[in-house]
């Protein structure tokens, strides 16, 4: 059986923070999502290097996979250099100004808007995976 380690990533005005939802003691931060993820992996490595196996949290004993969860602000902030608000508006149907507000923490999207963004990005991902050049 493969354990699932759930890591939540959130953006602030000047960095990204990450923590495990289901495993105590695993935290990370950085100036980018990549740095926060790397810091999480380092936290896991340090736990395994300094604590006896019997005391390791259950989710990191044996095989495990990491599932990265983003809040809307951190996701939009992370992908700002890849997706313009105009492009996101086309695939989500959400107005660019509102997307900017979400990305910059001015407002938080309701569940329906979060789902629209997630569904649109998953649909784009499936489309990209299915193509060949």
N, CA and C atoms as an extended XYZ file, in Angstrom:
399
Properties=species:S:1:pos:R:3:atomname:S:1:resname:S:1:resid:I:1 pbc="F F F"
N         0.830       -1.182        0.000 N   UNK     1
C         0.000        0.000        0.000 CA  UNK     1
C         0.881        1.254        0.000 C   UNK     1
N         0.506        2.213       -0.823 N   UNK     2
C         1.236        3.473       -0.899 CA  UNK     2
C         0.496        4.514       -0.067 C   UNK     2
N         1.209        5.115        0.877 N   UNK     3
C         0.625        6.178        1.694 CA  UNK     3
C         0.575        7.467        0.894 C   UNK     3
N        -0.365        8.316        1.226 N   UNK     4
C        -0.483        9.616        0.572 CA  UNK     4
C        -0.168       10.701        1.588 C   UNK     4
N         0.792       11.526        1.257 N   UNK     5
C         1.174       12.665        2.078 CA  UNK     5
C         0.577       13.903        1.414 C   UNK     5
N        -0.331       14.568        2.095 N   UNK     6
C        -0.998       15.733        1.525 CA  UNK     6
C        -0.306       16.998        2.019 C   UNK     6
N         0.181       17.783        1.055 N   UNK     7
C         0.886       19.025        1.364 CA  UNK     7
C         0.090       20.199        0.809 C   UNK     7
N        -0.232       21.142        1.676 N   UNK     8
C        -0.930       22.363        1.276 CA  UNK     8
C         0.075       23.473        1.038 C   UNK     8
N        -0.084       24.171       -0.085 N   UNK     9
C         0.791       25.287       -0.431 CA  UNK     9
C        -0.044       26.556       -0.461 C   UNK     9
N         0.451       27.585        0.212 N   UNK    10
C        -0.253       28.866        0.242 CA  UNK    10
C         0.705       30.006       -0.035 C   UNK    10
N         0.175       31.056       -0.645 N   UNK    11
C         0.984       32.227       -0.974 CA  UNK    11
C         0.736       33.328        0.046 C   UNK    11
N         1.790       34.094        0.311 N   UNK    12
C         1.635       35.322        1.083 CA  UNK    12
C         2.158       36.442        0.190 C   UNK    12
N         2.283       37.629        0.715 N   UNK    13
C         2.740       38.740       -0.118 CA  UNK    13
C         4.184       38.582       -0.580 C   UNK    13
N         4.998       37.827        0.174 N   UNK    14
C         6.413       37.751       -0.197 CA  UNK    14
C         7.007       36.344       -0.266 C   UNK    14
N         6.220       35.295       -0.007 N   UNK    15
C         6.763       33.949       -0.120 CA  UNK    15
C         5.643       32.914       -0.217 C   UNK    15
N         6.039       31.664       -0.356 N   UNK    16
C         5.099       30.547       -0.356 CA  UNK    16
C         5.404       29.686        0.857 C   UNK    16
N         4.361       29.253        1.537 N   UNK    17
C         4.515       28.356        2.670 CA  UNK    17
C         3.847       27.029        2.353 C   UNK    17
N         4.325       25.971        2.973 N   UNK    18
C         3.751       24.647        2.742 CA  UNK    18
C         3.763       23.868        4.048 C   UNK    18
N         2.752       23.029        4.222 N   UNK    19
C         2.690       22.185        5.417 CA  UNK    19
C         1.900       20.932        5.092 C   UNK    19
N         2.182       19.896        5.845 N   UNK    20
C         1.463       18.643        5.655 CA  UNK    20
C         0.144       18.684        6.402 C   UNK    20
N        -0.895       18.308        5.699 N   UNK    21
C        -2.239       18.257        6.277 CA  UNK    21
C        -2.424       17.010        7.137 C   UNK    21
N        -1.696       15.950        6.816 N   UNK    22
C        -1.931       14.677        7.495 CA  UNK    22
C        -0.675       14.082        8.132 C   UNK    22
N         0.331       14.910        8.385 N   UNK    23
C         1.575       14.408        8.973 CA  UNK    23
C         2.232       15.537        9.773 C   UNK    23
N         2.208       15.438       11.077 N   UNK    24
C         2.780       16.485       11.930 CA  UNK    24
C         4.270       16.661       11.680 C   UNK    24
N         4.722       17.905       11.794 N   UNK    25
C         6.148       18.208       11.760 CA  UNK    25
C         6.741       18.445       10.388 C   UNK    25
N         5.937       18.468        9.344 N   UNK    26
C         6.476       18.688        8.002 CA  UNK    26
C         5.989       20.050        7.515 C   UNK    26
N         6.951       20.988        7.439 N   UNK    27
C         6.682       22.364        7.035 CA  UNK    27
C         7.767       22.806        6.070 C   UNK    27
N         7.447       23.781        5.232 N   UNK    28
C         8.443       24.325        4.327 CA  UNK    28
C         8.037       25.717        3.878 C   UNK    28
N         8.984       26.439        3.297 N   UNK    29
C         8.720       27.783        2.786 CA  UNK    29
C         9.775       28.128        1.756 C   UNK    29
N         9.482       29.135        0.959 N   UNK    30
C        10.450       29.602       -0.016 CA  UNK    30
C         9.898       30.770       -0.812 C   UNK    30
N        10.761       31.354       -1.619 N   UNK    31
C        10.360       32.481       -2.458 CA  UNK    31
C         9.527       32.044       -3.650 C   UNK    31
N         9.512       30.745       -3.924 N   UNK    32
C         8.744       30.199       -5.040 CA  UNK    32
C         8.120       28.878       -4.596 C   UNK    32
N         7.201       28.376       -5.392 N   UNK    33
C         6.599       27.075       -5.106 CA  UNK    33
C         7.680       25.999       -5.123 C   UNK    33
N         8.598       26.085       -6.086 N   UNK    34
C         9.668       25.091       -6.175 CA  UNK    34
C        10.504       25.067       -4.902 C   UNK    34
N        10.816       26.250       -4.350 N   UNK    35
C        11.593       26.310       -3.108 CA  UNK    35
C        10.802       25.740       -1.938 C   UNK    35
N         9.520       26.024       -1.878 N   UNK    36
C         8.688       25.482       -0.790 CA  UNK    36
C         8.615       23.962       -0.893 C   UNK    36
N         8.463       23.437       -2.105 N   UNK    37
C         8.434       21.982       -2.301 CA  UNK    37
C         9.765       21.362       -1.904 C   UNK    37
N        10.843       21.997       -2.303 N   UNK    38
C        12.175       21.500       -1.947 CA  UNK    38
C        12.369       21.499       -0.439 C   UNK    38
N        11.868       22.526        0.224 N   UNK    39
C        11.977       22.615        1.678 CA  UNK    39
C        11.170       21.501        2.354 C   UNK    39
N        10.026       21.162        1.797 N   UNK    40
C         9.225       20.040        2.311 CA  UNK    40
C        10.018       18.741        2.188 C   UNK    40
N        10.623       18.517        1.034 N   UNK    41
C        11.412       17.290        0.831 CA  UNK    41
C        12.594       17.237        1.798 C   UNK    41
N        13.186       18.396        2.076 N   UNK    42
C        14.289       18.458        3.044 CA  UNK    42
C        13.775       18.152        4.449 C   UNK    42
N        12.585       18.625        4.805 N   UNK    43
C        12.007       18.331        6.125 CA  UNK    43
C        11.802       16.830        6.283 C   UNK    43
N        11.308       16.179        5.239 N   UNK    44
C        11.114       14.728        5.283 CA  UNK    44
C        12.463       14.022        5.433 C   UNK    44
N        13.453       14.480        4.670 N   UNK    45
C        14.786       13.878        4.751 CA  UNK    45
C        15.351       14.019        6.164 C   UNK    45
N        15.184       15.188        6.772 N   UNK    46
C        15.707       15.409        8.119 CA  UNK    46
C        15.002       14.534        9.152 C   UNK    46
N        13.703       14.375        9.018 N   UNK    47
C        12.979       13.477        9.932 CA  UNK    47
C        13.559       12.074        9.833 C   UNK    47
N        13.757       11.618        8.599 N   UNK    48
C        14.254       10.254        8.399 CA  UNK    48
C        15.707       10.103        8.840 C   UNK    48
N        16.472       11.192        8.762 N   UNK    49
C        17.889       11.119        9.132 CA  UNK    49
C        18.116       11.255       10.633 C   UNK    49
N        17.190       11.874       11.352 N   UNK    50
C        17.463       12.189       12.751 CA  UNK    50
C        16.550       11.499       13.767 C   UNK    50
N        15.484       10.907       13.298 N   UNK    51
C        14.518       10.278       14.209 CA  UNK    51
C        14.494        8.774       13.951 C   UNK    51
N        14.444        7.962       14.992 N   UNK    52
C        14.347        6.513       14.784 CA  UNK    52
C        13.082        6.150       13.991 C   UNK    52
N        13.192        5.139       13.163 N   UNK    53
C        12.099        4.717       12.275 CA  UNK    53
C        10.776        4.565       13.025 C   UNK    53
N        10.805        3.991       14.194 N   UNK    54
C         9.590        3.745       14.961 CA  UNK    54
C         8.832        5.034       15.292 C   UNK    54
N         9.543        6.158       15.315 N   UNK    55
C         8.928        7.439       15.654 CA  UNK    55
C         8.534        8.269       14.432 C   UNK    55
N         8.831        7.759       13.230 N   UNK    56
C         8.439        8.490       12.032 CA  UNK    56
C         6.921        8.565       11.957 C   UNK    56
N         6.390        9.661       11.449 N   UNK    57
C         4.946        9.723       11.222 CA  UNK    57
C         4.528        8.639       10.209 C   UNK    57
N         3.382        8.049       10.422 N   UNK    58
C         2.905        6.943        9.575 CA  UNK    58
C         2.931        7.244        8.070 C   UNK    58
N         2.480        8.441        7.625 N   UNK    59
C         2.427        8.670        6.177 CA  UNK    59
C         3.770        8.581        5.450 C   UNK    59
N         4.895        8.726        6.170 N   UNK    60
C         6.181        8.652        5.466 CA  UNK    60
C         6.923        7.341        5.720 C   UNK    60
N         6.281        6.401        6.390 N   UNK    61
C         6.862        5.061        6.538 CA  UNK    61
C         6.554        4.281        5.264 C   UNK    61
N         7.505        3.544        4.776 N   UNK    62
C         7.275        2.761        3.567 CA  UNK    62
C         7.126        3.658        2.348 C   UNK    62
N         6.383        3.164        1.364 N   UNK    63
C         6.169        3.933        0.143 CA  UNK    63
C         5.118        5.000        0.374 C   UNK    63
N         5.367        6.177       -0.190 N   UNK    64
C         4.380        7.250       -0.105 CA  UNK    64
C         4.480        8.117       -1.358 C   UNK    64
N         3.391        8.783       -1.648 N   UNK    65
C         3.395        9.759       -2.719 CA  UNK    65
C         2.907       11.070       -2.130 C   UNK    65
N         3.362       12.154       -2.744 N   UNK    66
C         2.964       13.475       -2.261 CA  UNK    66
C         1.882       14.021       -3.181 C   UNK    66
N         0.809       14.502       -2.566 N   UNK    67
C        -0.254       15.176       -3.294 CA  UNK    67
C        -0.193       16.638       -2.880 C   UNK    67
N         0.089       17.503       -3.847 N   UNK    68
C         0.252       18.928       -3.580 CA  UNK    68
C        -1.102       19.618       -3.744 C   UNK    68
N        -1.559       20.308       -2.712 N   UNK    69
C        -2.809       21.070       -2.762 CA  UNK    69
C        -2.463       22.558       -2.730 C   UNK    69
N        -3.098       23.321       -3.603 N   UNK    70
C        -2.891       24.771       -3.649 CA  UNK    70
C        -4.169       25.474       -3.243 C   UNK    70
N        -4.041       26.613       -2.560 N   UNK    71
C        -5.200       27.484       -2.464 CA  UNK    71
C        -5.221       28.276       -3.773 C   UNK    71
N        -6.345       28.908       -4.059 N   UNK    72
C        -6.491       29.584       -5.358 CA  UNK    72
C        -5.455       30.671       -5.555 C   UNK    72
N        -5.213       31.464       -4.527 N   UNK    73
C        -4.239       32.550       -4.639 CA  UNK    73
C        -2.858       32.022       -5.003 C   UNK    73
N        -2.401       30.992       -4.310 N   UNK    74
C        -1.050       30.483       -4.577 CA  UNK    74
C        -0.957       29.848       -5.956 C   UNK    74
N        -2.000       29.160       -6.390 N   UNK    75
C        -1.993       28.564       -7.729 CA  UNK    75
C        -1.900       29.643       -8.801 C   UNK    75
N        -2.753       30.653       -8.698 N   UNK    76
C        -2.741       31.726       -9.704 CA  UNK    76
C        -1.437       32.511       -9.664 C   UNK    76
N        -0.928       32.756       -8.476 N   UNK    77
C         0.336       33.489       -8.333 CA  UNK    77
C         1.498       32.682       -8.944 C   UNK    77
N         1.505       31.390       -8.679 N   UNK    78
C         2.559       30.520       -9.186 CA  UNK    78
C         2.583       30.481      -10.715 C   UNK    78
N         1.413       30.465      -11.334 N   UNK    79
C         1.337       30.334      -12.789 CA  UNK    79
C         1.177       31.667      -13.513 C   UNK    79
N         1.333       32.799      -12.828 N   UNK    80
C         1.194       34.104      -13.476 CA  UNK    80
C         2.137       34.281      -14.655 C   UNK    80
N         3.319       33.736      -14.590 N   UNK    81
C         4.275       33.872      -15.685 CA  UNK    81
C         3.982       32.948      -16.855 C   UNK    81
N         3.056       32.033      -16.682 N   UNK    82
C         2.721       31.071      -17.729 CA  UNK    82
C         1.366       31.387      -18.355 C   UNK    82
N         0.379       31.661      -17.507 N   UNK    83
C        -0.970       31.980      -17.973 CA  UNK    83
C        -1.266       33.449      -17.708 C   UNK    83
N        -1.629       34.170      -18.739 N   UNK    84
C        -2.090       35.537      -18.528 CA  UNK    84
C        -3.520       35.482      -17.998 C   UNK    84
N        -3.960       36.576      -17.396 N   UNK    85
C        -5.347       36.623      -16.944 CA  UNK    85
C        -6.307       36.541      -18.130 C   UNK    85
N        -5.889       37.058      -19.279 N   UNK    86
C        -6.728       36.959      -20.481 CA  UNK    86
C        -6.906       35.494      -20.882 C   UNK    86
N        -5.821       34.726      -20.833 N   UNK    87
C        -5.908       33.300      -21.178 CA  UNK    87
C        -6.772       32.554      -20.169 C   UNK    87
N        -6.582       32.860      -18.890 N   UNK    88
C        -7.393       32.209      -17.862 CA  UNK    88
C        -8.870       32.587      -17.993 C   UNK    88
N        -9.128       33.836      -18.376 N   UNK    89
C       -10.519       34.243      -18.585 CA  UNK    89
C       -11.154       33.416      -19.706 C   UNK    89
N       -10.401       33.189      -20.786 N   UNK    90
C       -10.930       32.404      -21.910 CA  UNK    90
C       -11.273       30.978      -21.502 C   UNK    90
N       -10.440       30.353      -20.673 N   UNK    91
C       -10.717       28.945      -20.349 CA  UNK    91
C       -11.633       28.769      -19.140 C   UNK    91
N       -11.708       29.788      -18.266 N   UNK    92
C       -12.544       29.650      -17.069 CA  UNK    92
C       -13.869       30.400      -17.169 C   UNK    92
N       -13.902       31.450      -18.004 N   UNK    93
C       -15.083       32.300      -18.073 CA  UNK    93
C       -15.139       33.308      -16.934 C   UNK    93
N       -14.072       33.388      -16.142 N   UNK    94
C       -14.014       34.336      -15.016 CA  UNK    94
C       -13.285       35.593      -15.482 C   UNK    94
N       -13.876       36.731      -15.231 N   UNK    95
C       -13.358       38.027      -15.632 CA  UNK    95
C       -11.905       38.233      -15.142 C   UNK    95
N       -11.088       38.862      -15.996 N   UNK    96
C        -9.665       39.072      -15.690 CA  UNK    96
C        -9.443       39.852      -14.391 C   UNK    96
N       -10.231       40.880      -14.178 N   UNK    97
C       -10.065       41.673      -12.955 CA  UNK    97
C       -10.315       40.810      -11.725 C   UNK    97
N       -11.318       39.939      -11.800 N   UNK    98
C       -11.613       39.053      -10.675 CA  UNK    98
C       -10.465       38.056      -10.465 C   UNK    98
N        -9.906       37.533      -11.541 N   UNK    99
C        -8.758       36.623      -11.437 CA  UNK    99
C        -7.571       37.335      -10.783 C   UNK    99
N        -7.350       38.600      -11.153 N   UNK   100
C        -6.276       39.383      -10.540 CA  UNK   100
C        -6.534       39.529       -9.044 C   UNK   100
N        -7.787       39.817       -8.683 N   UNK   101
C        -8.140       39.941       -7.262 CA  UNK   101
C        -7.858       38.644       -6.503 C   UNK   101
N        -8.178       37.511       -7.105 N   UNK   102
C        -7.901       36.216       -6.469 CA  UNK   102
C        -6.396       36.003       -6.306 C   UNK   102
N        -5.645       36.277       -7.361 N   UNK   103
C        -4.192       36.041       -7.347 CA  UNK   103
C        -3.477       36.933       -6.345 C   UNK   103
N        -4.025       38.114       -6.103 N   UNK   104
C        -3.362       39.073       -5.226 CA  UNK   104
C        -3.973       39.151       -3.834 C   UNK   104
N        -4.864       38.231       -3.532 N   UNK   105
C        -5.427       38.155       -2.196 CA  UNK   105
C        -6.418       39.252       -1.859 C   UNK   105
N        -6.877       40.000       -2.871 N   UNK   106
C        -7.854       41.063       -2.632 CA  UNK   106
C        -9.201       40.450       -2.268 C   UNK   106
N        -9.534       39.349       -2.924 N   UNK   107
C       -10.759       38.621       -2.591 CA  UNK   107
C       -10.494       37.133       -2.737 C   UNK   107
N       -11.314       36.354       -2.084 N   UNK   108
C       -11.205       34.896       -2.153 CA  UNK   108
C       -12.372       34.366       -2.972 C   UNK   108
N       -12.083       33.429       -3.862 N   UNK   109
C       -13.175       32.893       -4.685 CA  UNK   109
C       -14.095       31.982       -3.882 C   UNK   109
N       -15.344       31.978       -4.256 N   UNK   110
C       -16.290       31.037       -3.669 CA  UNK   110
C       -15.996       29.663       -4.232 C   UNK   110
N       -16.613       28.662       -3.636 N   UNK   111
C       -16.381       27.271       -4.047 CA  UNK   111
C       -16.652       27.065       -5.536 C   UNK   111
N       -17.699       27.678       -6.059 N   UNK   112
C       -18.045       27.513       -7.469 CA  UNK   112
C       -16.942       28.068       -8.378 C   UNK   112
N       -16.379       29.215       -8.043 N   UNK   113
C       -15.298       29.801       -8.846 CA  UNK   113
C       -14.037       28.947       -8.748 C   UNK   113
N       -13.728       28.456       -7.555 N   UNK   114
C       -12.566       27.563       -7.403 CA  UNK   114
C       -12.725       26.334       -8.289 C   UNK   114
N       -13.922       25.770       -8.287 N   UNK   115
C       -14.190       24.578       -9.094 CA  UNK   115
C       -14.070       24.894      -10.582 C   UNK   115
N       -14.531       26.070      -11.024 N   UNK   116
C       -14.410       26.453      -12.432 CA  UNK   116
C       -12.943       26.535      -12.850 C   UNK   116
N       -12.122       27.123      -11.996 N   UNK   117
C       -10.690       27.238      -12.302 CA  UNK   117
C       -10.061       25.856      -12.360 C   UNK   117
N       -10.325       25.040      -11.352 N   UNK   118
C        -9.759       23.686      -11.303 CA  UNK   118
C       -10.210       22.860      -12.517 C   UNK   118
N       -11.485       22.882      -12.827 N   UNK   119
C       -12.017       22.112      -13.953 CA  UNK   119
C       -11.393       22.566      -15.271 C   UNK   119
N       -11.270       23.881      -15.456 N   UNK   120
C       -10.682       24.411      -16.692 CA  UNK   120
C        -9.224       23.989      -16.838 C   UNK   120
N        -8.456       24.060      -15.749 N   UNK   121
C        -7.041       23.676      -15.816 CA  UNK   121
C        -6.887       22.164      -16.035 C   UNK   121
N        -7.721       21.358      -15.395 N   UNK   122
C        -7.674       19.913      -15.614 CA  UNK   122
C        -8.031       19.579      -17.055 C   UNK   122
N        -9.029       20.252      -17.593 N   UNK   123
C        -9.431       20.030      -18.985 CA  UNK   123
C        -8.287       20.387      -19.936 C   UNK   123
N        -7.642       21.520      -19.694 N   UNK   124
C        -6.486       21.921      -20.500 CA  UNK   124
C        -5.376       20.878      -20.390 C   UNK   124
N        -5.129       20.403      -19.174 N   UNK   125
C        -4.091       19.387      -18.966 CA  UNK   125
C        -4.377       18.110      -19.740 C   UNK   125
N        -5.627       17.642      -19.704 N   UNK   126
C        -5.994       16.438      -20.448 CA  UNK   126
C        -5.810       16.637      -21.953 C   UNK   126
N        -6.200       17.824      -22.426 N   UNK   127
C        -6.043       18.143      -23.839 CA  UNK   127
C        -4.566       18.130      -24.236 C   UNK   127
N        -3.714       18.716      -23.407 N   UNK   128
C        -2.282       18.773      -23.712 CA  UNK   128
C        -1.643       17.375      -23.680 C   UNK   128
N        -2.058       16.552      -22.731 N   UNK   129
C        -1.511       15.188      -22.628 CA  UNK   129
C        -1.893       14.366      -23.858 C   UNK   129
N        -3.071       14.617      -24.405 N   UNK   130
C        -3.572       13.812      -25.523 CA  UNK   130
C        -2.974       14.195      -26.872 C   UNK   130
N        -2.289       15.330      -26.967 N   UNK   131
C        -1.788       15.735      -28.285 CA  UNK   131
C        -0.401       15.198      -28.569 C   UNK   131
N        -0.100       15.143      -29.846 N   UNK   132
C         1.224       14.730      -30.320 CA  UNK   132
C         1.709       15.740      -31.347 C   UNK   132
N         3.004       15.865      -31.434 N   UNK   133
C         3.602       16.761      -32.455 CA  UNK   133
C         4.440       15.949      -33.410 C   UNK   133
